[in-house]
Amino acid sequence: MPVQLLKIIEGQSETPLPSHLQKENLKHLQEGCDYTNKYIQGIVTLSYPLTKLRDGRDFFKIVVQDTDNLCSQISSINIFIYGKMAEDCAKLIRHGESFIAAGFKVIKLPTDREDDRHDCHLEVSEEAGSTIYIYAKPGTSAASETASVSVAPKYVYTPLNHLKDGTVVNLYGVVKFFKPPYISKGTGSASLQAPLSSFLVSVPLAVVTDVSWRDSRRFRRAGPFFPLLLGFSDYCSIVTLVDQSNVKLTCSLFSGNLDFLPKIYKVGDIVRFHRIKIREYNGQMQGITSGGFASLTFDGTVGAPVIPRTSSRVYTFMDEEQKTVEELRIWAASNISISGPATKLSGVQPMLFFDLTCQLVGKAKVDGSSFLLKVWDGTECPYPTWKVPVEAKDLEGEKVLLHQLKNLAVDILVYDNHVQLAESLKIGSFLRIYSIHAKEASADNEDVTRMEFHLHGGTCYGRGIGVLPESNPDVKELKEFLESVTLTDSQNMESCSMDIDSTFGNVTDLELHLQRCQQLSVTVLTDHQDLSNTELKTITNSTAPQQYRIRAKLRTYKPQKLHQSVKLHCSKCNSLQEVPDRDDFDFILHGSAGIAPNPELHNTSWYESVTWTTQEQKQREIAIHFVKHDEMLQHPEDTLIMVEGGTLKEIWKLTKRFKCVIPVRSTEDDLELLDLSAPFLLKGNVKYYGCKQCSTPKPMKNLSSISAEQQPSWEPTEIAQVLGIELLQYVFVMKFTLVDETGSLNAYLFDDEKFFQIPASEILTSNFLQQKMQMTMNALCPPGRKLGDLPWLECFIKSYNVRDTMKNQVCYQIFDTTVAEDVV
């Protein structure tokens, strides 16, 4: 009998252990020794869900604490149980029971030990001749029973108003708010709401951002942003629960496996959490995952089947628990504000934040910080929609279906922390995307406005992406509706392919076709379709100002090094300047590092502050000020921080963790911006600059007006406005030499992103965008080609006069023209 239950009578085991077994002290365990006739004894403090290994064997892990050595630095050990013994133990073991393992094998861990646990673990299996004895609590089972008797554990559930700090509990609750799982770039080892006063005291930032896991135990209480600075990645979900006591509990749930987090789809769902740890912070209880955490989720709709959602293969659900779920459903129906059905695309309005249940039909990488999802829900948006420019070869999805859905599918651009999850989504899967931002936008001089859809970075207001199973009632309803939609263009793509195959039967025919294609334009006109083409000779002989439509070839362009085309432009004074290089910024930061932070400016009503001193030979004092919202600290991806005393390397590392970073310095009365030769704001990979001539910097306390907004967006234009900064715009400035049969002229391109369909603000930090721009220019002006082989460009140009002290000169500028989507 490899697994036995032993009964305790008057403090003694009714059945004694075999006489040949000798007790081994936990601290004396060593790898390589023979423990055939030895046993260890302790109390079960943690157990993990039963899992199955790749070889098909069952696996069960527990943590046992040695009650004889509670004051020792090593008081507990991991025990790995395999095979039939694992299955039996998963049925029988309860927390707090006395556990004995005999005939075990000791294995040295390849990594550092956890907290007070032994740096070895024990392996127990029937094949190794091991035996397990479980001292059952009174009333559990008769003496000497084997594990073949099924024992369902009886769990106690704690109401939310009875939670106590430091306990590990089981509970039920109704979901009042949740954030779908997202990549936290951190682990759950540190509480998300630990006091900031404990954050990195006397720890140099360079050490923190490069710290190894071996050293991380020194910073266990490093506050909400410690895991993110370390750069570890777990999935995280934030859930706020309520129950009939009207007490609220916010839980931070972490797991390295997305499937282990609760399957929550909407507010009003009901969850059951087992083994969640309770922590008190600022007088409020909060929950965080602990070892062995497990969950079940139920539809919160009154009358719906009580079917748990879980990825666990083994779980218990008693009859009395079904009654608990139904009671919570009835209570929630009259006490929780549950939103109605998710918005359909046909009901979308401008400036709306909405949830969408849809099917994924296409996806593509746009750049390092954004990703495209093409989705549909069977209805048509009442507004013209924006199509994100991507290369056809980069777009995943069934080409025929994408063509059929060209009027029904919409493009949703997702950013930052949502990108990794978006990349993993499978075409055809059903999604619920939370807090999509619908906004209207139009190009200059364009009458038609288009609806854009964005899933912004961060997790405020529940922003995120959830994958719905096909068993979900909303998915079943959506599938039925999608199947009823008539796709009238189903043959267009197929017939087009057949026409191409039949038209170009051999290579010669195809080459002739490509030569004819050289006569087609590689640019698109976005307005003024009533204008007819004008020859270049006529234009150069005409007076300015005028507007023209031309058809010409691009003979050459400057600058040849395309990164040199990016400039900074002030729309107020119309000045142009070069983008400062990193050395200029680094020099300014080093100069400001000599100004010590003013402690009287720390911890105001709208931000919290942390300071420490570096351990370098020339010590620096660094301060980080975390801007709050509703008097609460937000998650890093939603947080603006102000930094004093940081180096360029440290500032860039912080931009990878936080939504926005503003370098500042202390004065007597307030924080202030640095010299405007430095960027006043960093967001993602973009540095934002202000015009020295037109800006009138205001105190940093003006930012509090944005933090007080219902949904602070921390958009650079809004930040610049409240700080009195005239924001400089990144633009492309190039000179094109255009020719036709009658003559030539030089035309300037002055554009932020419309011509190339590439943001000028992002190209300096994106290799992908730089390659795309180079490929575009190679298509417009192919290197090594004769003039007759160059493609035609259709452009709008306008003439204007430039006067100086010596003479009047006529110049030309390209406008309302964009590169055709299929050029690259």
ZIGI-V879604 format. One record per residue. N is the residue number from 1. PSI is psi in radians with two decimals (* if undefined). Layout:
((N & PSI) (N & PSI))
This chain:
((1 & 1.61) (2 & -0.46) (3 & 2.09) (4 & 2.50) (5 & 2.23) (6 & 2.35) (7 & 2.42) (8 & 2.17) (9 & 2.09) (10 & 0.76) (11 & -0.03) (12 & 2.63) (13 & 2.26) (14 & -0.58) (15 & 2.03) (16 & 2.77) (17 & 2.70) (18 & 2.47) (19 & -0.37) (20 & -0.19) (21 & 2.37) (22 & 2.41) (23 & 2.39) (24 & 2.40) (25 & 2.39) (26 & -0.72) (27 & -0.18) (28 & 0.01) (29 & 2.38) (30 & 2.54) (31 & 2.45) (32 & -0.19) (33 & 2.78) (34 & 2.08) (35 & 0.55) (36 & -0.68) (37 & 0.43) (38 & 2.76) (39 & 2.68) (40 & 2.63) (41 & 2.49) (42 & -3.02) (43 & 2.38) (44 & 2.05) (45 & -0.41) (46 & 2.56) (47 & 2.61) (48 & 2.79) (49 & 2.53) (50 & 2.26) (51 & 2.96) (52 & 2.27) (53 & 2.96) (54 & -0.52) (55 & 0.08) (56 & -0.17) (57 & 2.56) (58 & 2.61) (59 & 2.34) (60 & 2.27) (61 & 2.37) (62 & 2.85) (63 & 2.23) (64 & 2.33) (65 & 2.32) (66 & 1.90) (67 & -0.26) (68 & -0.21) (69 & 0.79) (70 & -0.48) (71 & -0.09) (72 & 2.70) (73 & -0.44) (74 & 1.81) (75 & -0.03) (76 & 2.91) (77 & 2.57) (78 & 2.39) (79 & 2.17) (80 & 2.15) (81 & 2.32) (82 & 2.71) (83 & -2.54) (84 & -0.58) (85 & -0.62) (86 & -0.78) (87 & -0.74) (88 & -0.77) (89 & -0.63) (90 & -0.50) (91 & -0.53) (92 & -0.59) (93 & 2.34) (94 & 2.69) (95 & 2.43) (96 & -0.14) (97 & 2.66) (98 & 2.38) (99 & 2.39) (100 & 2.31) (101 & 2.23) (102 & 2.57) (103 & 0.78) (104 & 3.00) (105 & 2.40) (106 & 2.21) (107 & 2.26) (108 & 2.32) (109 & 2.47) (110 & -0.25) (111 & 3.05) (112 & 2.65) (113 & 2.80) (114 & 2.18) (115 & -2.05) (116 & 0.30) (117 & 2.68) (118 & 2.58) (119 & 0.16) (120 & 2.87) (121 & 2.82) (122 & 2.45) (123 & 2.28) (124 & 2.28) (125 & 2.76) (126 & -0.61) (127 & -0.56) (128 & 0.01) (129 & 0.37) (130 & 2.77) (131 & 2.47) (132 & 2.31) (133 & 2.30) (134 & 2.06) (135 & 1.78) (136 & 2.55) (137 & 2.70) (138 & 2.36) (139 & 0.01) (140 & -0.90) (141 & 2.86) (142 & 2.80) (143 & 2.60) (144 & 0.33) (145 & 2.56) (146 & 2.98) (147 & -0.01) (148 & -0.28) (149 & 2.15) (150 & 2.18) (151 & 1.93) (152 & 2.12) (153 & 2.56) (154 & 1.99) (155 & 2.53) (156 & 2.29) (157 & 2.30) (158 & 2.19) (159 & 2.69) (160 & -0.40) (161 & 0.04) (162 & 0.23) (163 & 2.54) (164 & 2.55) (165 & 2.38) (166 & 0.02) (167 & 2.76) (168 & 2.09) (169 & 2.95) (170 & 2.51) (171 & 2.82) (172 & 2.62) (173 & 2.84) (174 & 2.35) (175 & 2.04) (176 & -0.49) (177 & 2.58) (178 & 2.68) (179 & 2.14) (180 & 2.71) (181 & 2.40) (182 & 2.81) (183 & 2.06) (184 & -0.25) (185 & 0.56) (186 & 2.92) (187 & 2.92) (188 & 0.28) (189 & -0.38) (190 & 2.36) (191 & 2.38) (192 & -0.39) (193 & 0.53) (194 & 2.65) (195 & 2.39) (196 & -0.38) (197 & -0.34) (198 & 0.11) (199 & 1.85) (200 & 0.75) (201 & 2.21) (202 & 0.49) (203 & 2.15) (204 & 2.45) (205 & -0.64) (206 & -0.62) (207 & -0.76) (208 & -0.77) (209 & -0.30) (210 & 0.18) (211 & 2.51) (212 & 2.88) (213 & -0.52) (214 & -0.64) (215 & -0.17) (216 & -0.37) (217 & -0.36) (218 & -0.39) (219 & 0.60) (220 & -0.52) (221 & 0.78) (222 & 0.19) (223 & -3.02) (224 & -0.42) (225 & -0.01) (226 & -0.87) (227 & -0.59) (228 & -0.60) (229 & -0.55) (230 & -0.54) (231 & 0.20) (232 & 2.78) (233 & 2.08) (234 & 2.80) (235 & 2.50) (236 & 2.50) (237 & 2.40) (238 & 2.23) (239 & 2.26) (240 & 2.19) (241 & 2.67) (242 & 2.80) (243 & -2.91) (244 & -0.27) (245 & -0.11) (246 & 0.31) (247 & 2.46) (248 & 2.44) (249 & 2.10) (250 & 2.23) (251 & 2.37) (252 & 1.96) (253 & 2.21) (254 & 2.57) (255 & 2.49) (256 & -0.25) (257 & 2.07) (258 & -0.60) (259 & -0.33) (260 & -0.13) (261 & 2.73) (262 & 2.47) (263 & 1.29) (264 & 2.26) (265 & -0.40) (266 & 2.79) (267 & 2.40) (268 & -0.29) (269 & 2.71) (270 & 2.36) (271 & 2.64) (272 & 2.11) (273 & 2.27) (274 & 2.37) (275 & 0.98) (276 & 2.37) (277 & 2.40) (278 & 2.24) (279 & 2.53) (280 & 2.31) (281 & 2.19) (282 & 0.69) (283 & 0.05) (284 & 2.49) (285 & 2.44) (286 & 2.64) (287 & 2.58) (288 & 2.55) (289 & 2.47) (290 & 3.11) (291 & 2.32) (292 & 0.15) (293 & 2.41) (294 & 2.72) (295 & 2.68) (296 & 2.55) (297 & 2.47) (298 & 2.56) (299 & 2.30) (300 & 0.05) (301 & 2.26) (302 & 2.25) (303 & -0.20) (304 & 2.67) (305 & 2.47) (306 & 1.44) (307 & 2.06) (308 & 2.49) (309 & 2.17) (310 & 2.69) (311 & -0.06) (312 & 2.37) (313 & -0.50) (314 & 2.18) (315 & 2.81) (316 & 2.53) (317 & 1.86) (318 & 2.84) (319 & -0.68) (320 & -0.40) (321 & -0.54) (322 & -0.65) (323 & -0.66) (324 & -0.78) (325 & -0.80) (326 & -0.64) (327 & -0.70) (328 & -0.64) (329 & -0.83) (330 & -0.74) (331 & -0.76) (332 & -0.57) (333 & -0.52) (334 & -0.01) (335 & -0.21) (336 & 2.32) (337 & 1.81) (338 & 2.19) (339 & 2.74) (340 & -2.85) (341 & 2.60) (342 & 2.59) (343 & 2.45) (344 & 2.74) (345 & -0.55) (346 & -0.26) (347 & 0.17) (348 & 2.41) (349 & 2.71) (350 & 2.58) (351 & 0.49) (352 & 2.41) (353 & 2.16) (354 & 2.80) (355 & 2.49) (356 & 2.21) (357 & 2.17) (358 & 3.06) (359 & 2.42) (360 & 2.16) (361 & -0.21) (362 & 2.72) (363 & 2.70) (364 & 2.58) (365 & 2.30) (366 & -0.95) (367 & -2.94) (368 & -0.36) (369 & 0.10) (370 & 2.71) (371 & 2.48) (372 & 2.30) (373 & 2.20) (374 & 2.13) (375 & 2.84) (376 & 2.73) (377 & 0.25) (378 & -0.17) (379 & 2.86) (380 & 2.29) (381 & 2.35) (382 & -0.09) (383 & 2.65) (384 & 2.40) (385 & 2.65) (386 & 2.35) (387 & 2.10) (388 & 2.21) (389 & 1.99) (390 & 2.75) (391 & 2.48) (392 & -0.64) (393 & -0.34) (394 & -0.19) (395 & 2.04) (396 & 2.51) (397 & 2.83) (398 & 2.05) (399 & -0.75) (400 & -0.80) (401 & -0.71) (402 & -0.66) (403 & -0.72) (404 & -0.57) (405 & 0.31) (406 & -0.44) (407 & -0.16) (408 & -0.59) (409 & 2.55) (410 & 2.71) (411 & 2.18) (412 & 2.14) (413 & 2.08) (414 & 2.59) (415 & 2.75) (416 & -2.04) (417 & -0.23) (418 & -0.19) (419 & -0.80) (420 & -0.73) (421 & -0.71) (422 & -0.69) (423 & -0.53) (424 & -0.15) (425 & 2.51) (426 & 2.40) (427 & 2.35) (428 & -0.22) (429 & 2.77) (430 & 2.34) (431 & 2.69) (432 & 1.99) (433 & 2.18) (434 & 2.35) (435 & 0.89) (436 & 2.43) (437 & 2.06) (438 & 2.18) (439 & 2.61) (440 & 2.51) (441 & 2.65) (442 & 2.65) (443 & 2.77) (444 & 2.45) (445 & 0.37) (446 & 2.16) (447 & -0.58) (448 & 2.18) (449 & 2.54) (450 & 2.56) (451 & 2.20) (452 & 2.58) (453 & 2.17) (454 & 2.40) (455 & 1.73) (456 & 2.80) (457 & 2.84) (458 & 3.14) (459 & 0.21) (460 & 2.50) (461 & 0.49) (462 & 0.31) (463 & 2.36) (464 & -3.09) (465 & 2.26) (466 & 2.42) (467 & 2.18) (468 & 2.40) (469 & 2.76) (470 & -0.25) (471 & -0.17) (472 & 2.34) (473 & -0.66) (474 & -0.61) (475 & -0.74) (476 & -0.75) (477 & -0.73) (478 & -0.74) (479 & -0.74) (480 & -0.71) (481 & -0.76) (482 & -0.65) (483 & -0.37) (484 & -0.18) (485 & 2.29) (486 & 2.16) (487 & 1.75) (488 & -0.34) (489 & 0.44) (490 & -0.47) (491 & -0.18) (492 & -0.83) (493 & -0.74) (494 & -0.76) (495 & -0.59) (496 & -0.74) (497 & -0.69) (498 & -0.68) (499 & -0.75) (500 & -0.76) (501 & -0.71) (502 & -0.53) (503 & -0.76) (504 & 1.41) (505 & -0.32) (506 & 3.01) (507 & -0.66) (508 & -0.79) (509 & -0.71) (510 & -0.71) (511 & -0.70) (512 & -0.67) (513 & -0.76) (514 & -0.62) (515 & -0.69) (516 & -0.57) (517 & -0.38) (518 & -0.33) (519 & -0.18) (520 & 2.71) (521 & 2.50) (522 & 0.14) (523 & 2.86) (524 & 2.36) (525 & 2.27) (526 & 0.03) (527 & 3.14) (528 & 0.74) (529 & -0.22) (530 & -0.29) (531 & 2.48) (532 & 2.84) (533 & 2.51) (534 & 2.39) (535 & 2.61) (536 & -0.61) (537 & -0.68) (538 & -0.70) (539 & -0.79) (540 & -0.32) (541 & 0.07) (542 & 2.79) (543 & 2.78) (544 & 2.73) (545 & 2.55) (546 & 2.90) (547 & 2.51) (548 & 2.72) (549 & 2.26) (550 & 2.81) (551 & 1.94) (552 & 3.06) (553 & 2.60) (554 & 1.84) (555 & -0.71) (556 & 2.94) (557 & 2.74) (558 & 2.54) (559 & 2.66) (560 & -0.58) (561 & 1.80) (562 & -0.48) (563 & -0.38) (564 & -0.16) (565 & -0.20) (566 & 2.17) (567 & 3.00) (568 & 2.29) (569 & 2.38) (570 & 2.08) (571 & -0.29) (572 & -0.87) (573 & -0.02) (574 & 0.48) (575 & 2.70) (576 & 2.49) (577 & 2.77) (578 & 2.66) (579 & 2.13) (580 & 2.57) (581 & 2.99) (582 & -0.49) (583 & -0.65) (584 & -0.79) (585 & -0.77) (586 & -0.70) (587 & -0.76) (588 & -0.70) (589 & -0.72) (590 & -0.66) (591 & -0.69) (592 & -0.36) (593 & -0.33) (594 & -0.18) (595 & 1.98) (596 & 2.45) (597 & 2.47) (598 & 1.94) (599 & -0.38) (600 & -0.26) (601 & 0.07) (602 & 2.63) (603 & 1.18) (604 & -3.04) (605 & -0.35) (606 & 0.01) (607 & 2.72) (608 & 2.60) (609 & 2.59) (610 & 2.37) (611 & 2.68) (612 & 2.90) (613 & 2.33) (614 & 2.80) (615 & 0.30) (616 & 2.93) (617 & -0.76) (618 & 1.67) (619 & 2.50) (620 & 2.54) (621 & 2.19) (622 & 2.43) (623 & 2.38) (624 & 2.27) (625 & 2.04) (626 & 2.01) (627 & 2.32) (628 & 2.89) (629 & 2.23) (630 & 0.68) (631 & 0.27) (632 & 2.51) (633 & 2.46) (634 & 3.00) (635 & 2.65) (636 & -0.69) (637 & -0.14) (638 & 0.11) (639 & 2.36) (640 & 2.33) (641 & 2.66) (642 & 2.32) (643 & 2.30) (644 & 2.33) (645 & 0.10) (646 & 2.65) (647 & 3.00) (648 & -0.77) (649 & -0.72) (650 & -0.70) (651 & -0.79) (652 & -0.65) (653 & -0.65) (654 & -0.57) (655 & -0.39) (656 & -0.29) (657 & -0.52) (658 & 2.75) (659 & -0.84) (660 & 2.57) (661 & 2.27) (662 & 2.03) (663 & 2.31) (664 & 3.02) (665 & 2.83) (666 & 2.51) (667 & -2.98) (668 & -0.58) (669 & -0.42) (670 & 2.93) (671 & 2.62) (672 & 2.79) (673 & 2.78) (674 & -3.09) (675 & 2.38) (676 & 0.03) (677 & -0.36) (678 & 2.73) (679 & 2.41) (680 & -0.20) (681 & 2.45) (682 & 2.24) (683 & 2.01) (684 & -2.23) (685 & 0.08) (686 & 2.34) (687 & 2.26) (688 & 2.27) (689 & 2.73) (690 & 2.67) (691 & 2.15) (692 & -0.65) (693 & -0.63) (694 & -0.17) (695 & 2.54) (696 & 1.51) (697 & 2.41) (698 & 2.87) (699 & 2.66) (700 & -0.36) (701 & -0.30) (702 & -0.34) (703 & -0.37) (704 & -0.44) (705 & -0.57) (706 & -0.74) (707 & -0.38) (708 & -0.14) (709 & 2.76) (710 & -0.72) (711 & 1.44) (712 & 2.14) (713 & -0.39) (714 & 0.77) (715 & 2.44) (716 & -0.67) (717 & -0.69) (718 & -0.72) (719 & -0.78) (720 & -0.72) (721 & -0.82) (722 & -0.37) (723 & 0.09) (724 & 0.51) (725 & 2.29) (726 & 1.85) (727 & 2.25) (728 & 2.42) (729 & 2.34) (730 & 2.29) (731 & 2.72) (732 & 2.26) (733 & 2.00) (734 & 2.77) (735 & 2.09) (736 & 2.28) (737 & 1.92) (738 & 2.47) (739 & 2.60) (740 & -2.88) (741 & -0.28) (742 & -0.31) (743 & -2.84) (744 & 2.82) (745 & 2.79) (746 & 2.19) (747 & 2.42) (748 & 2.45) (749 & 2.14) (750 & 1.77) (751 & 2.57) (752 & -0.77) (753 & -0.10) (754 & -0.69) (755 & -0.94) (756 & -0.21) (757 & 0.63) (758 & 2.25) (759 & 2.18) (760 & -0.46) (761 & -0.34) (762 & -0.26) (763 & -0.51) (764 & -0.34) (765 & 0.17) (766 & 1.93) (767 & -0.63) (768 & -0.81) (769 & -0.61) (770 & -0.72) (771 & -0.67) (772 & -0.72) (773 & -0.72) (774 & -0.71) (775 & -0.65) (776 & -0.82) (777 & -0.60) (778 & -0.51) (779 & -0.65) (780 & -0.63) (781 & 1.32) (782 & 2.19) (783 & 2.45) (784 & 0.03) (785 & 2.60) (786 & 2.77) (787 & -0.69) (788 & -0.35) (789 & -0.05) (790 & 2.59) (791 & 2.76) (792 & 2.49) (793 & 2.28) (794 & 2.20) (795 & 2.73) (796 & 2.30) (797 & 2.65) (798 & 2.48) (799 & 2.60) (800 & 2.77) (801 & 2.40) (802 & 2.12) (803 & 2.39) (804 & -2.98) (805 & -0.36) (806 & -0.77) (807 & 2.99) (808 & 2.31) (809 & 2.43) (810 & 2.23) (811 & 2.90) (812 & 2.49) (813 & 2.38) (814 & 2.43) (815 & 2.83) (816 & 0.74) (817 & 2.46) (818 & 2.71) (819 & 2.38) (820 & 2.52) (821 & -0.53) (822 & 0.24) (823 & -0.77) (824 & *))
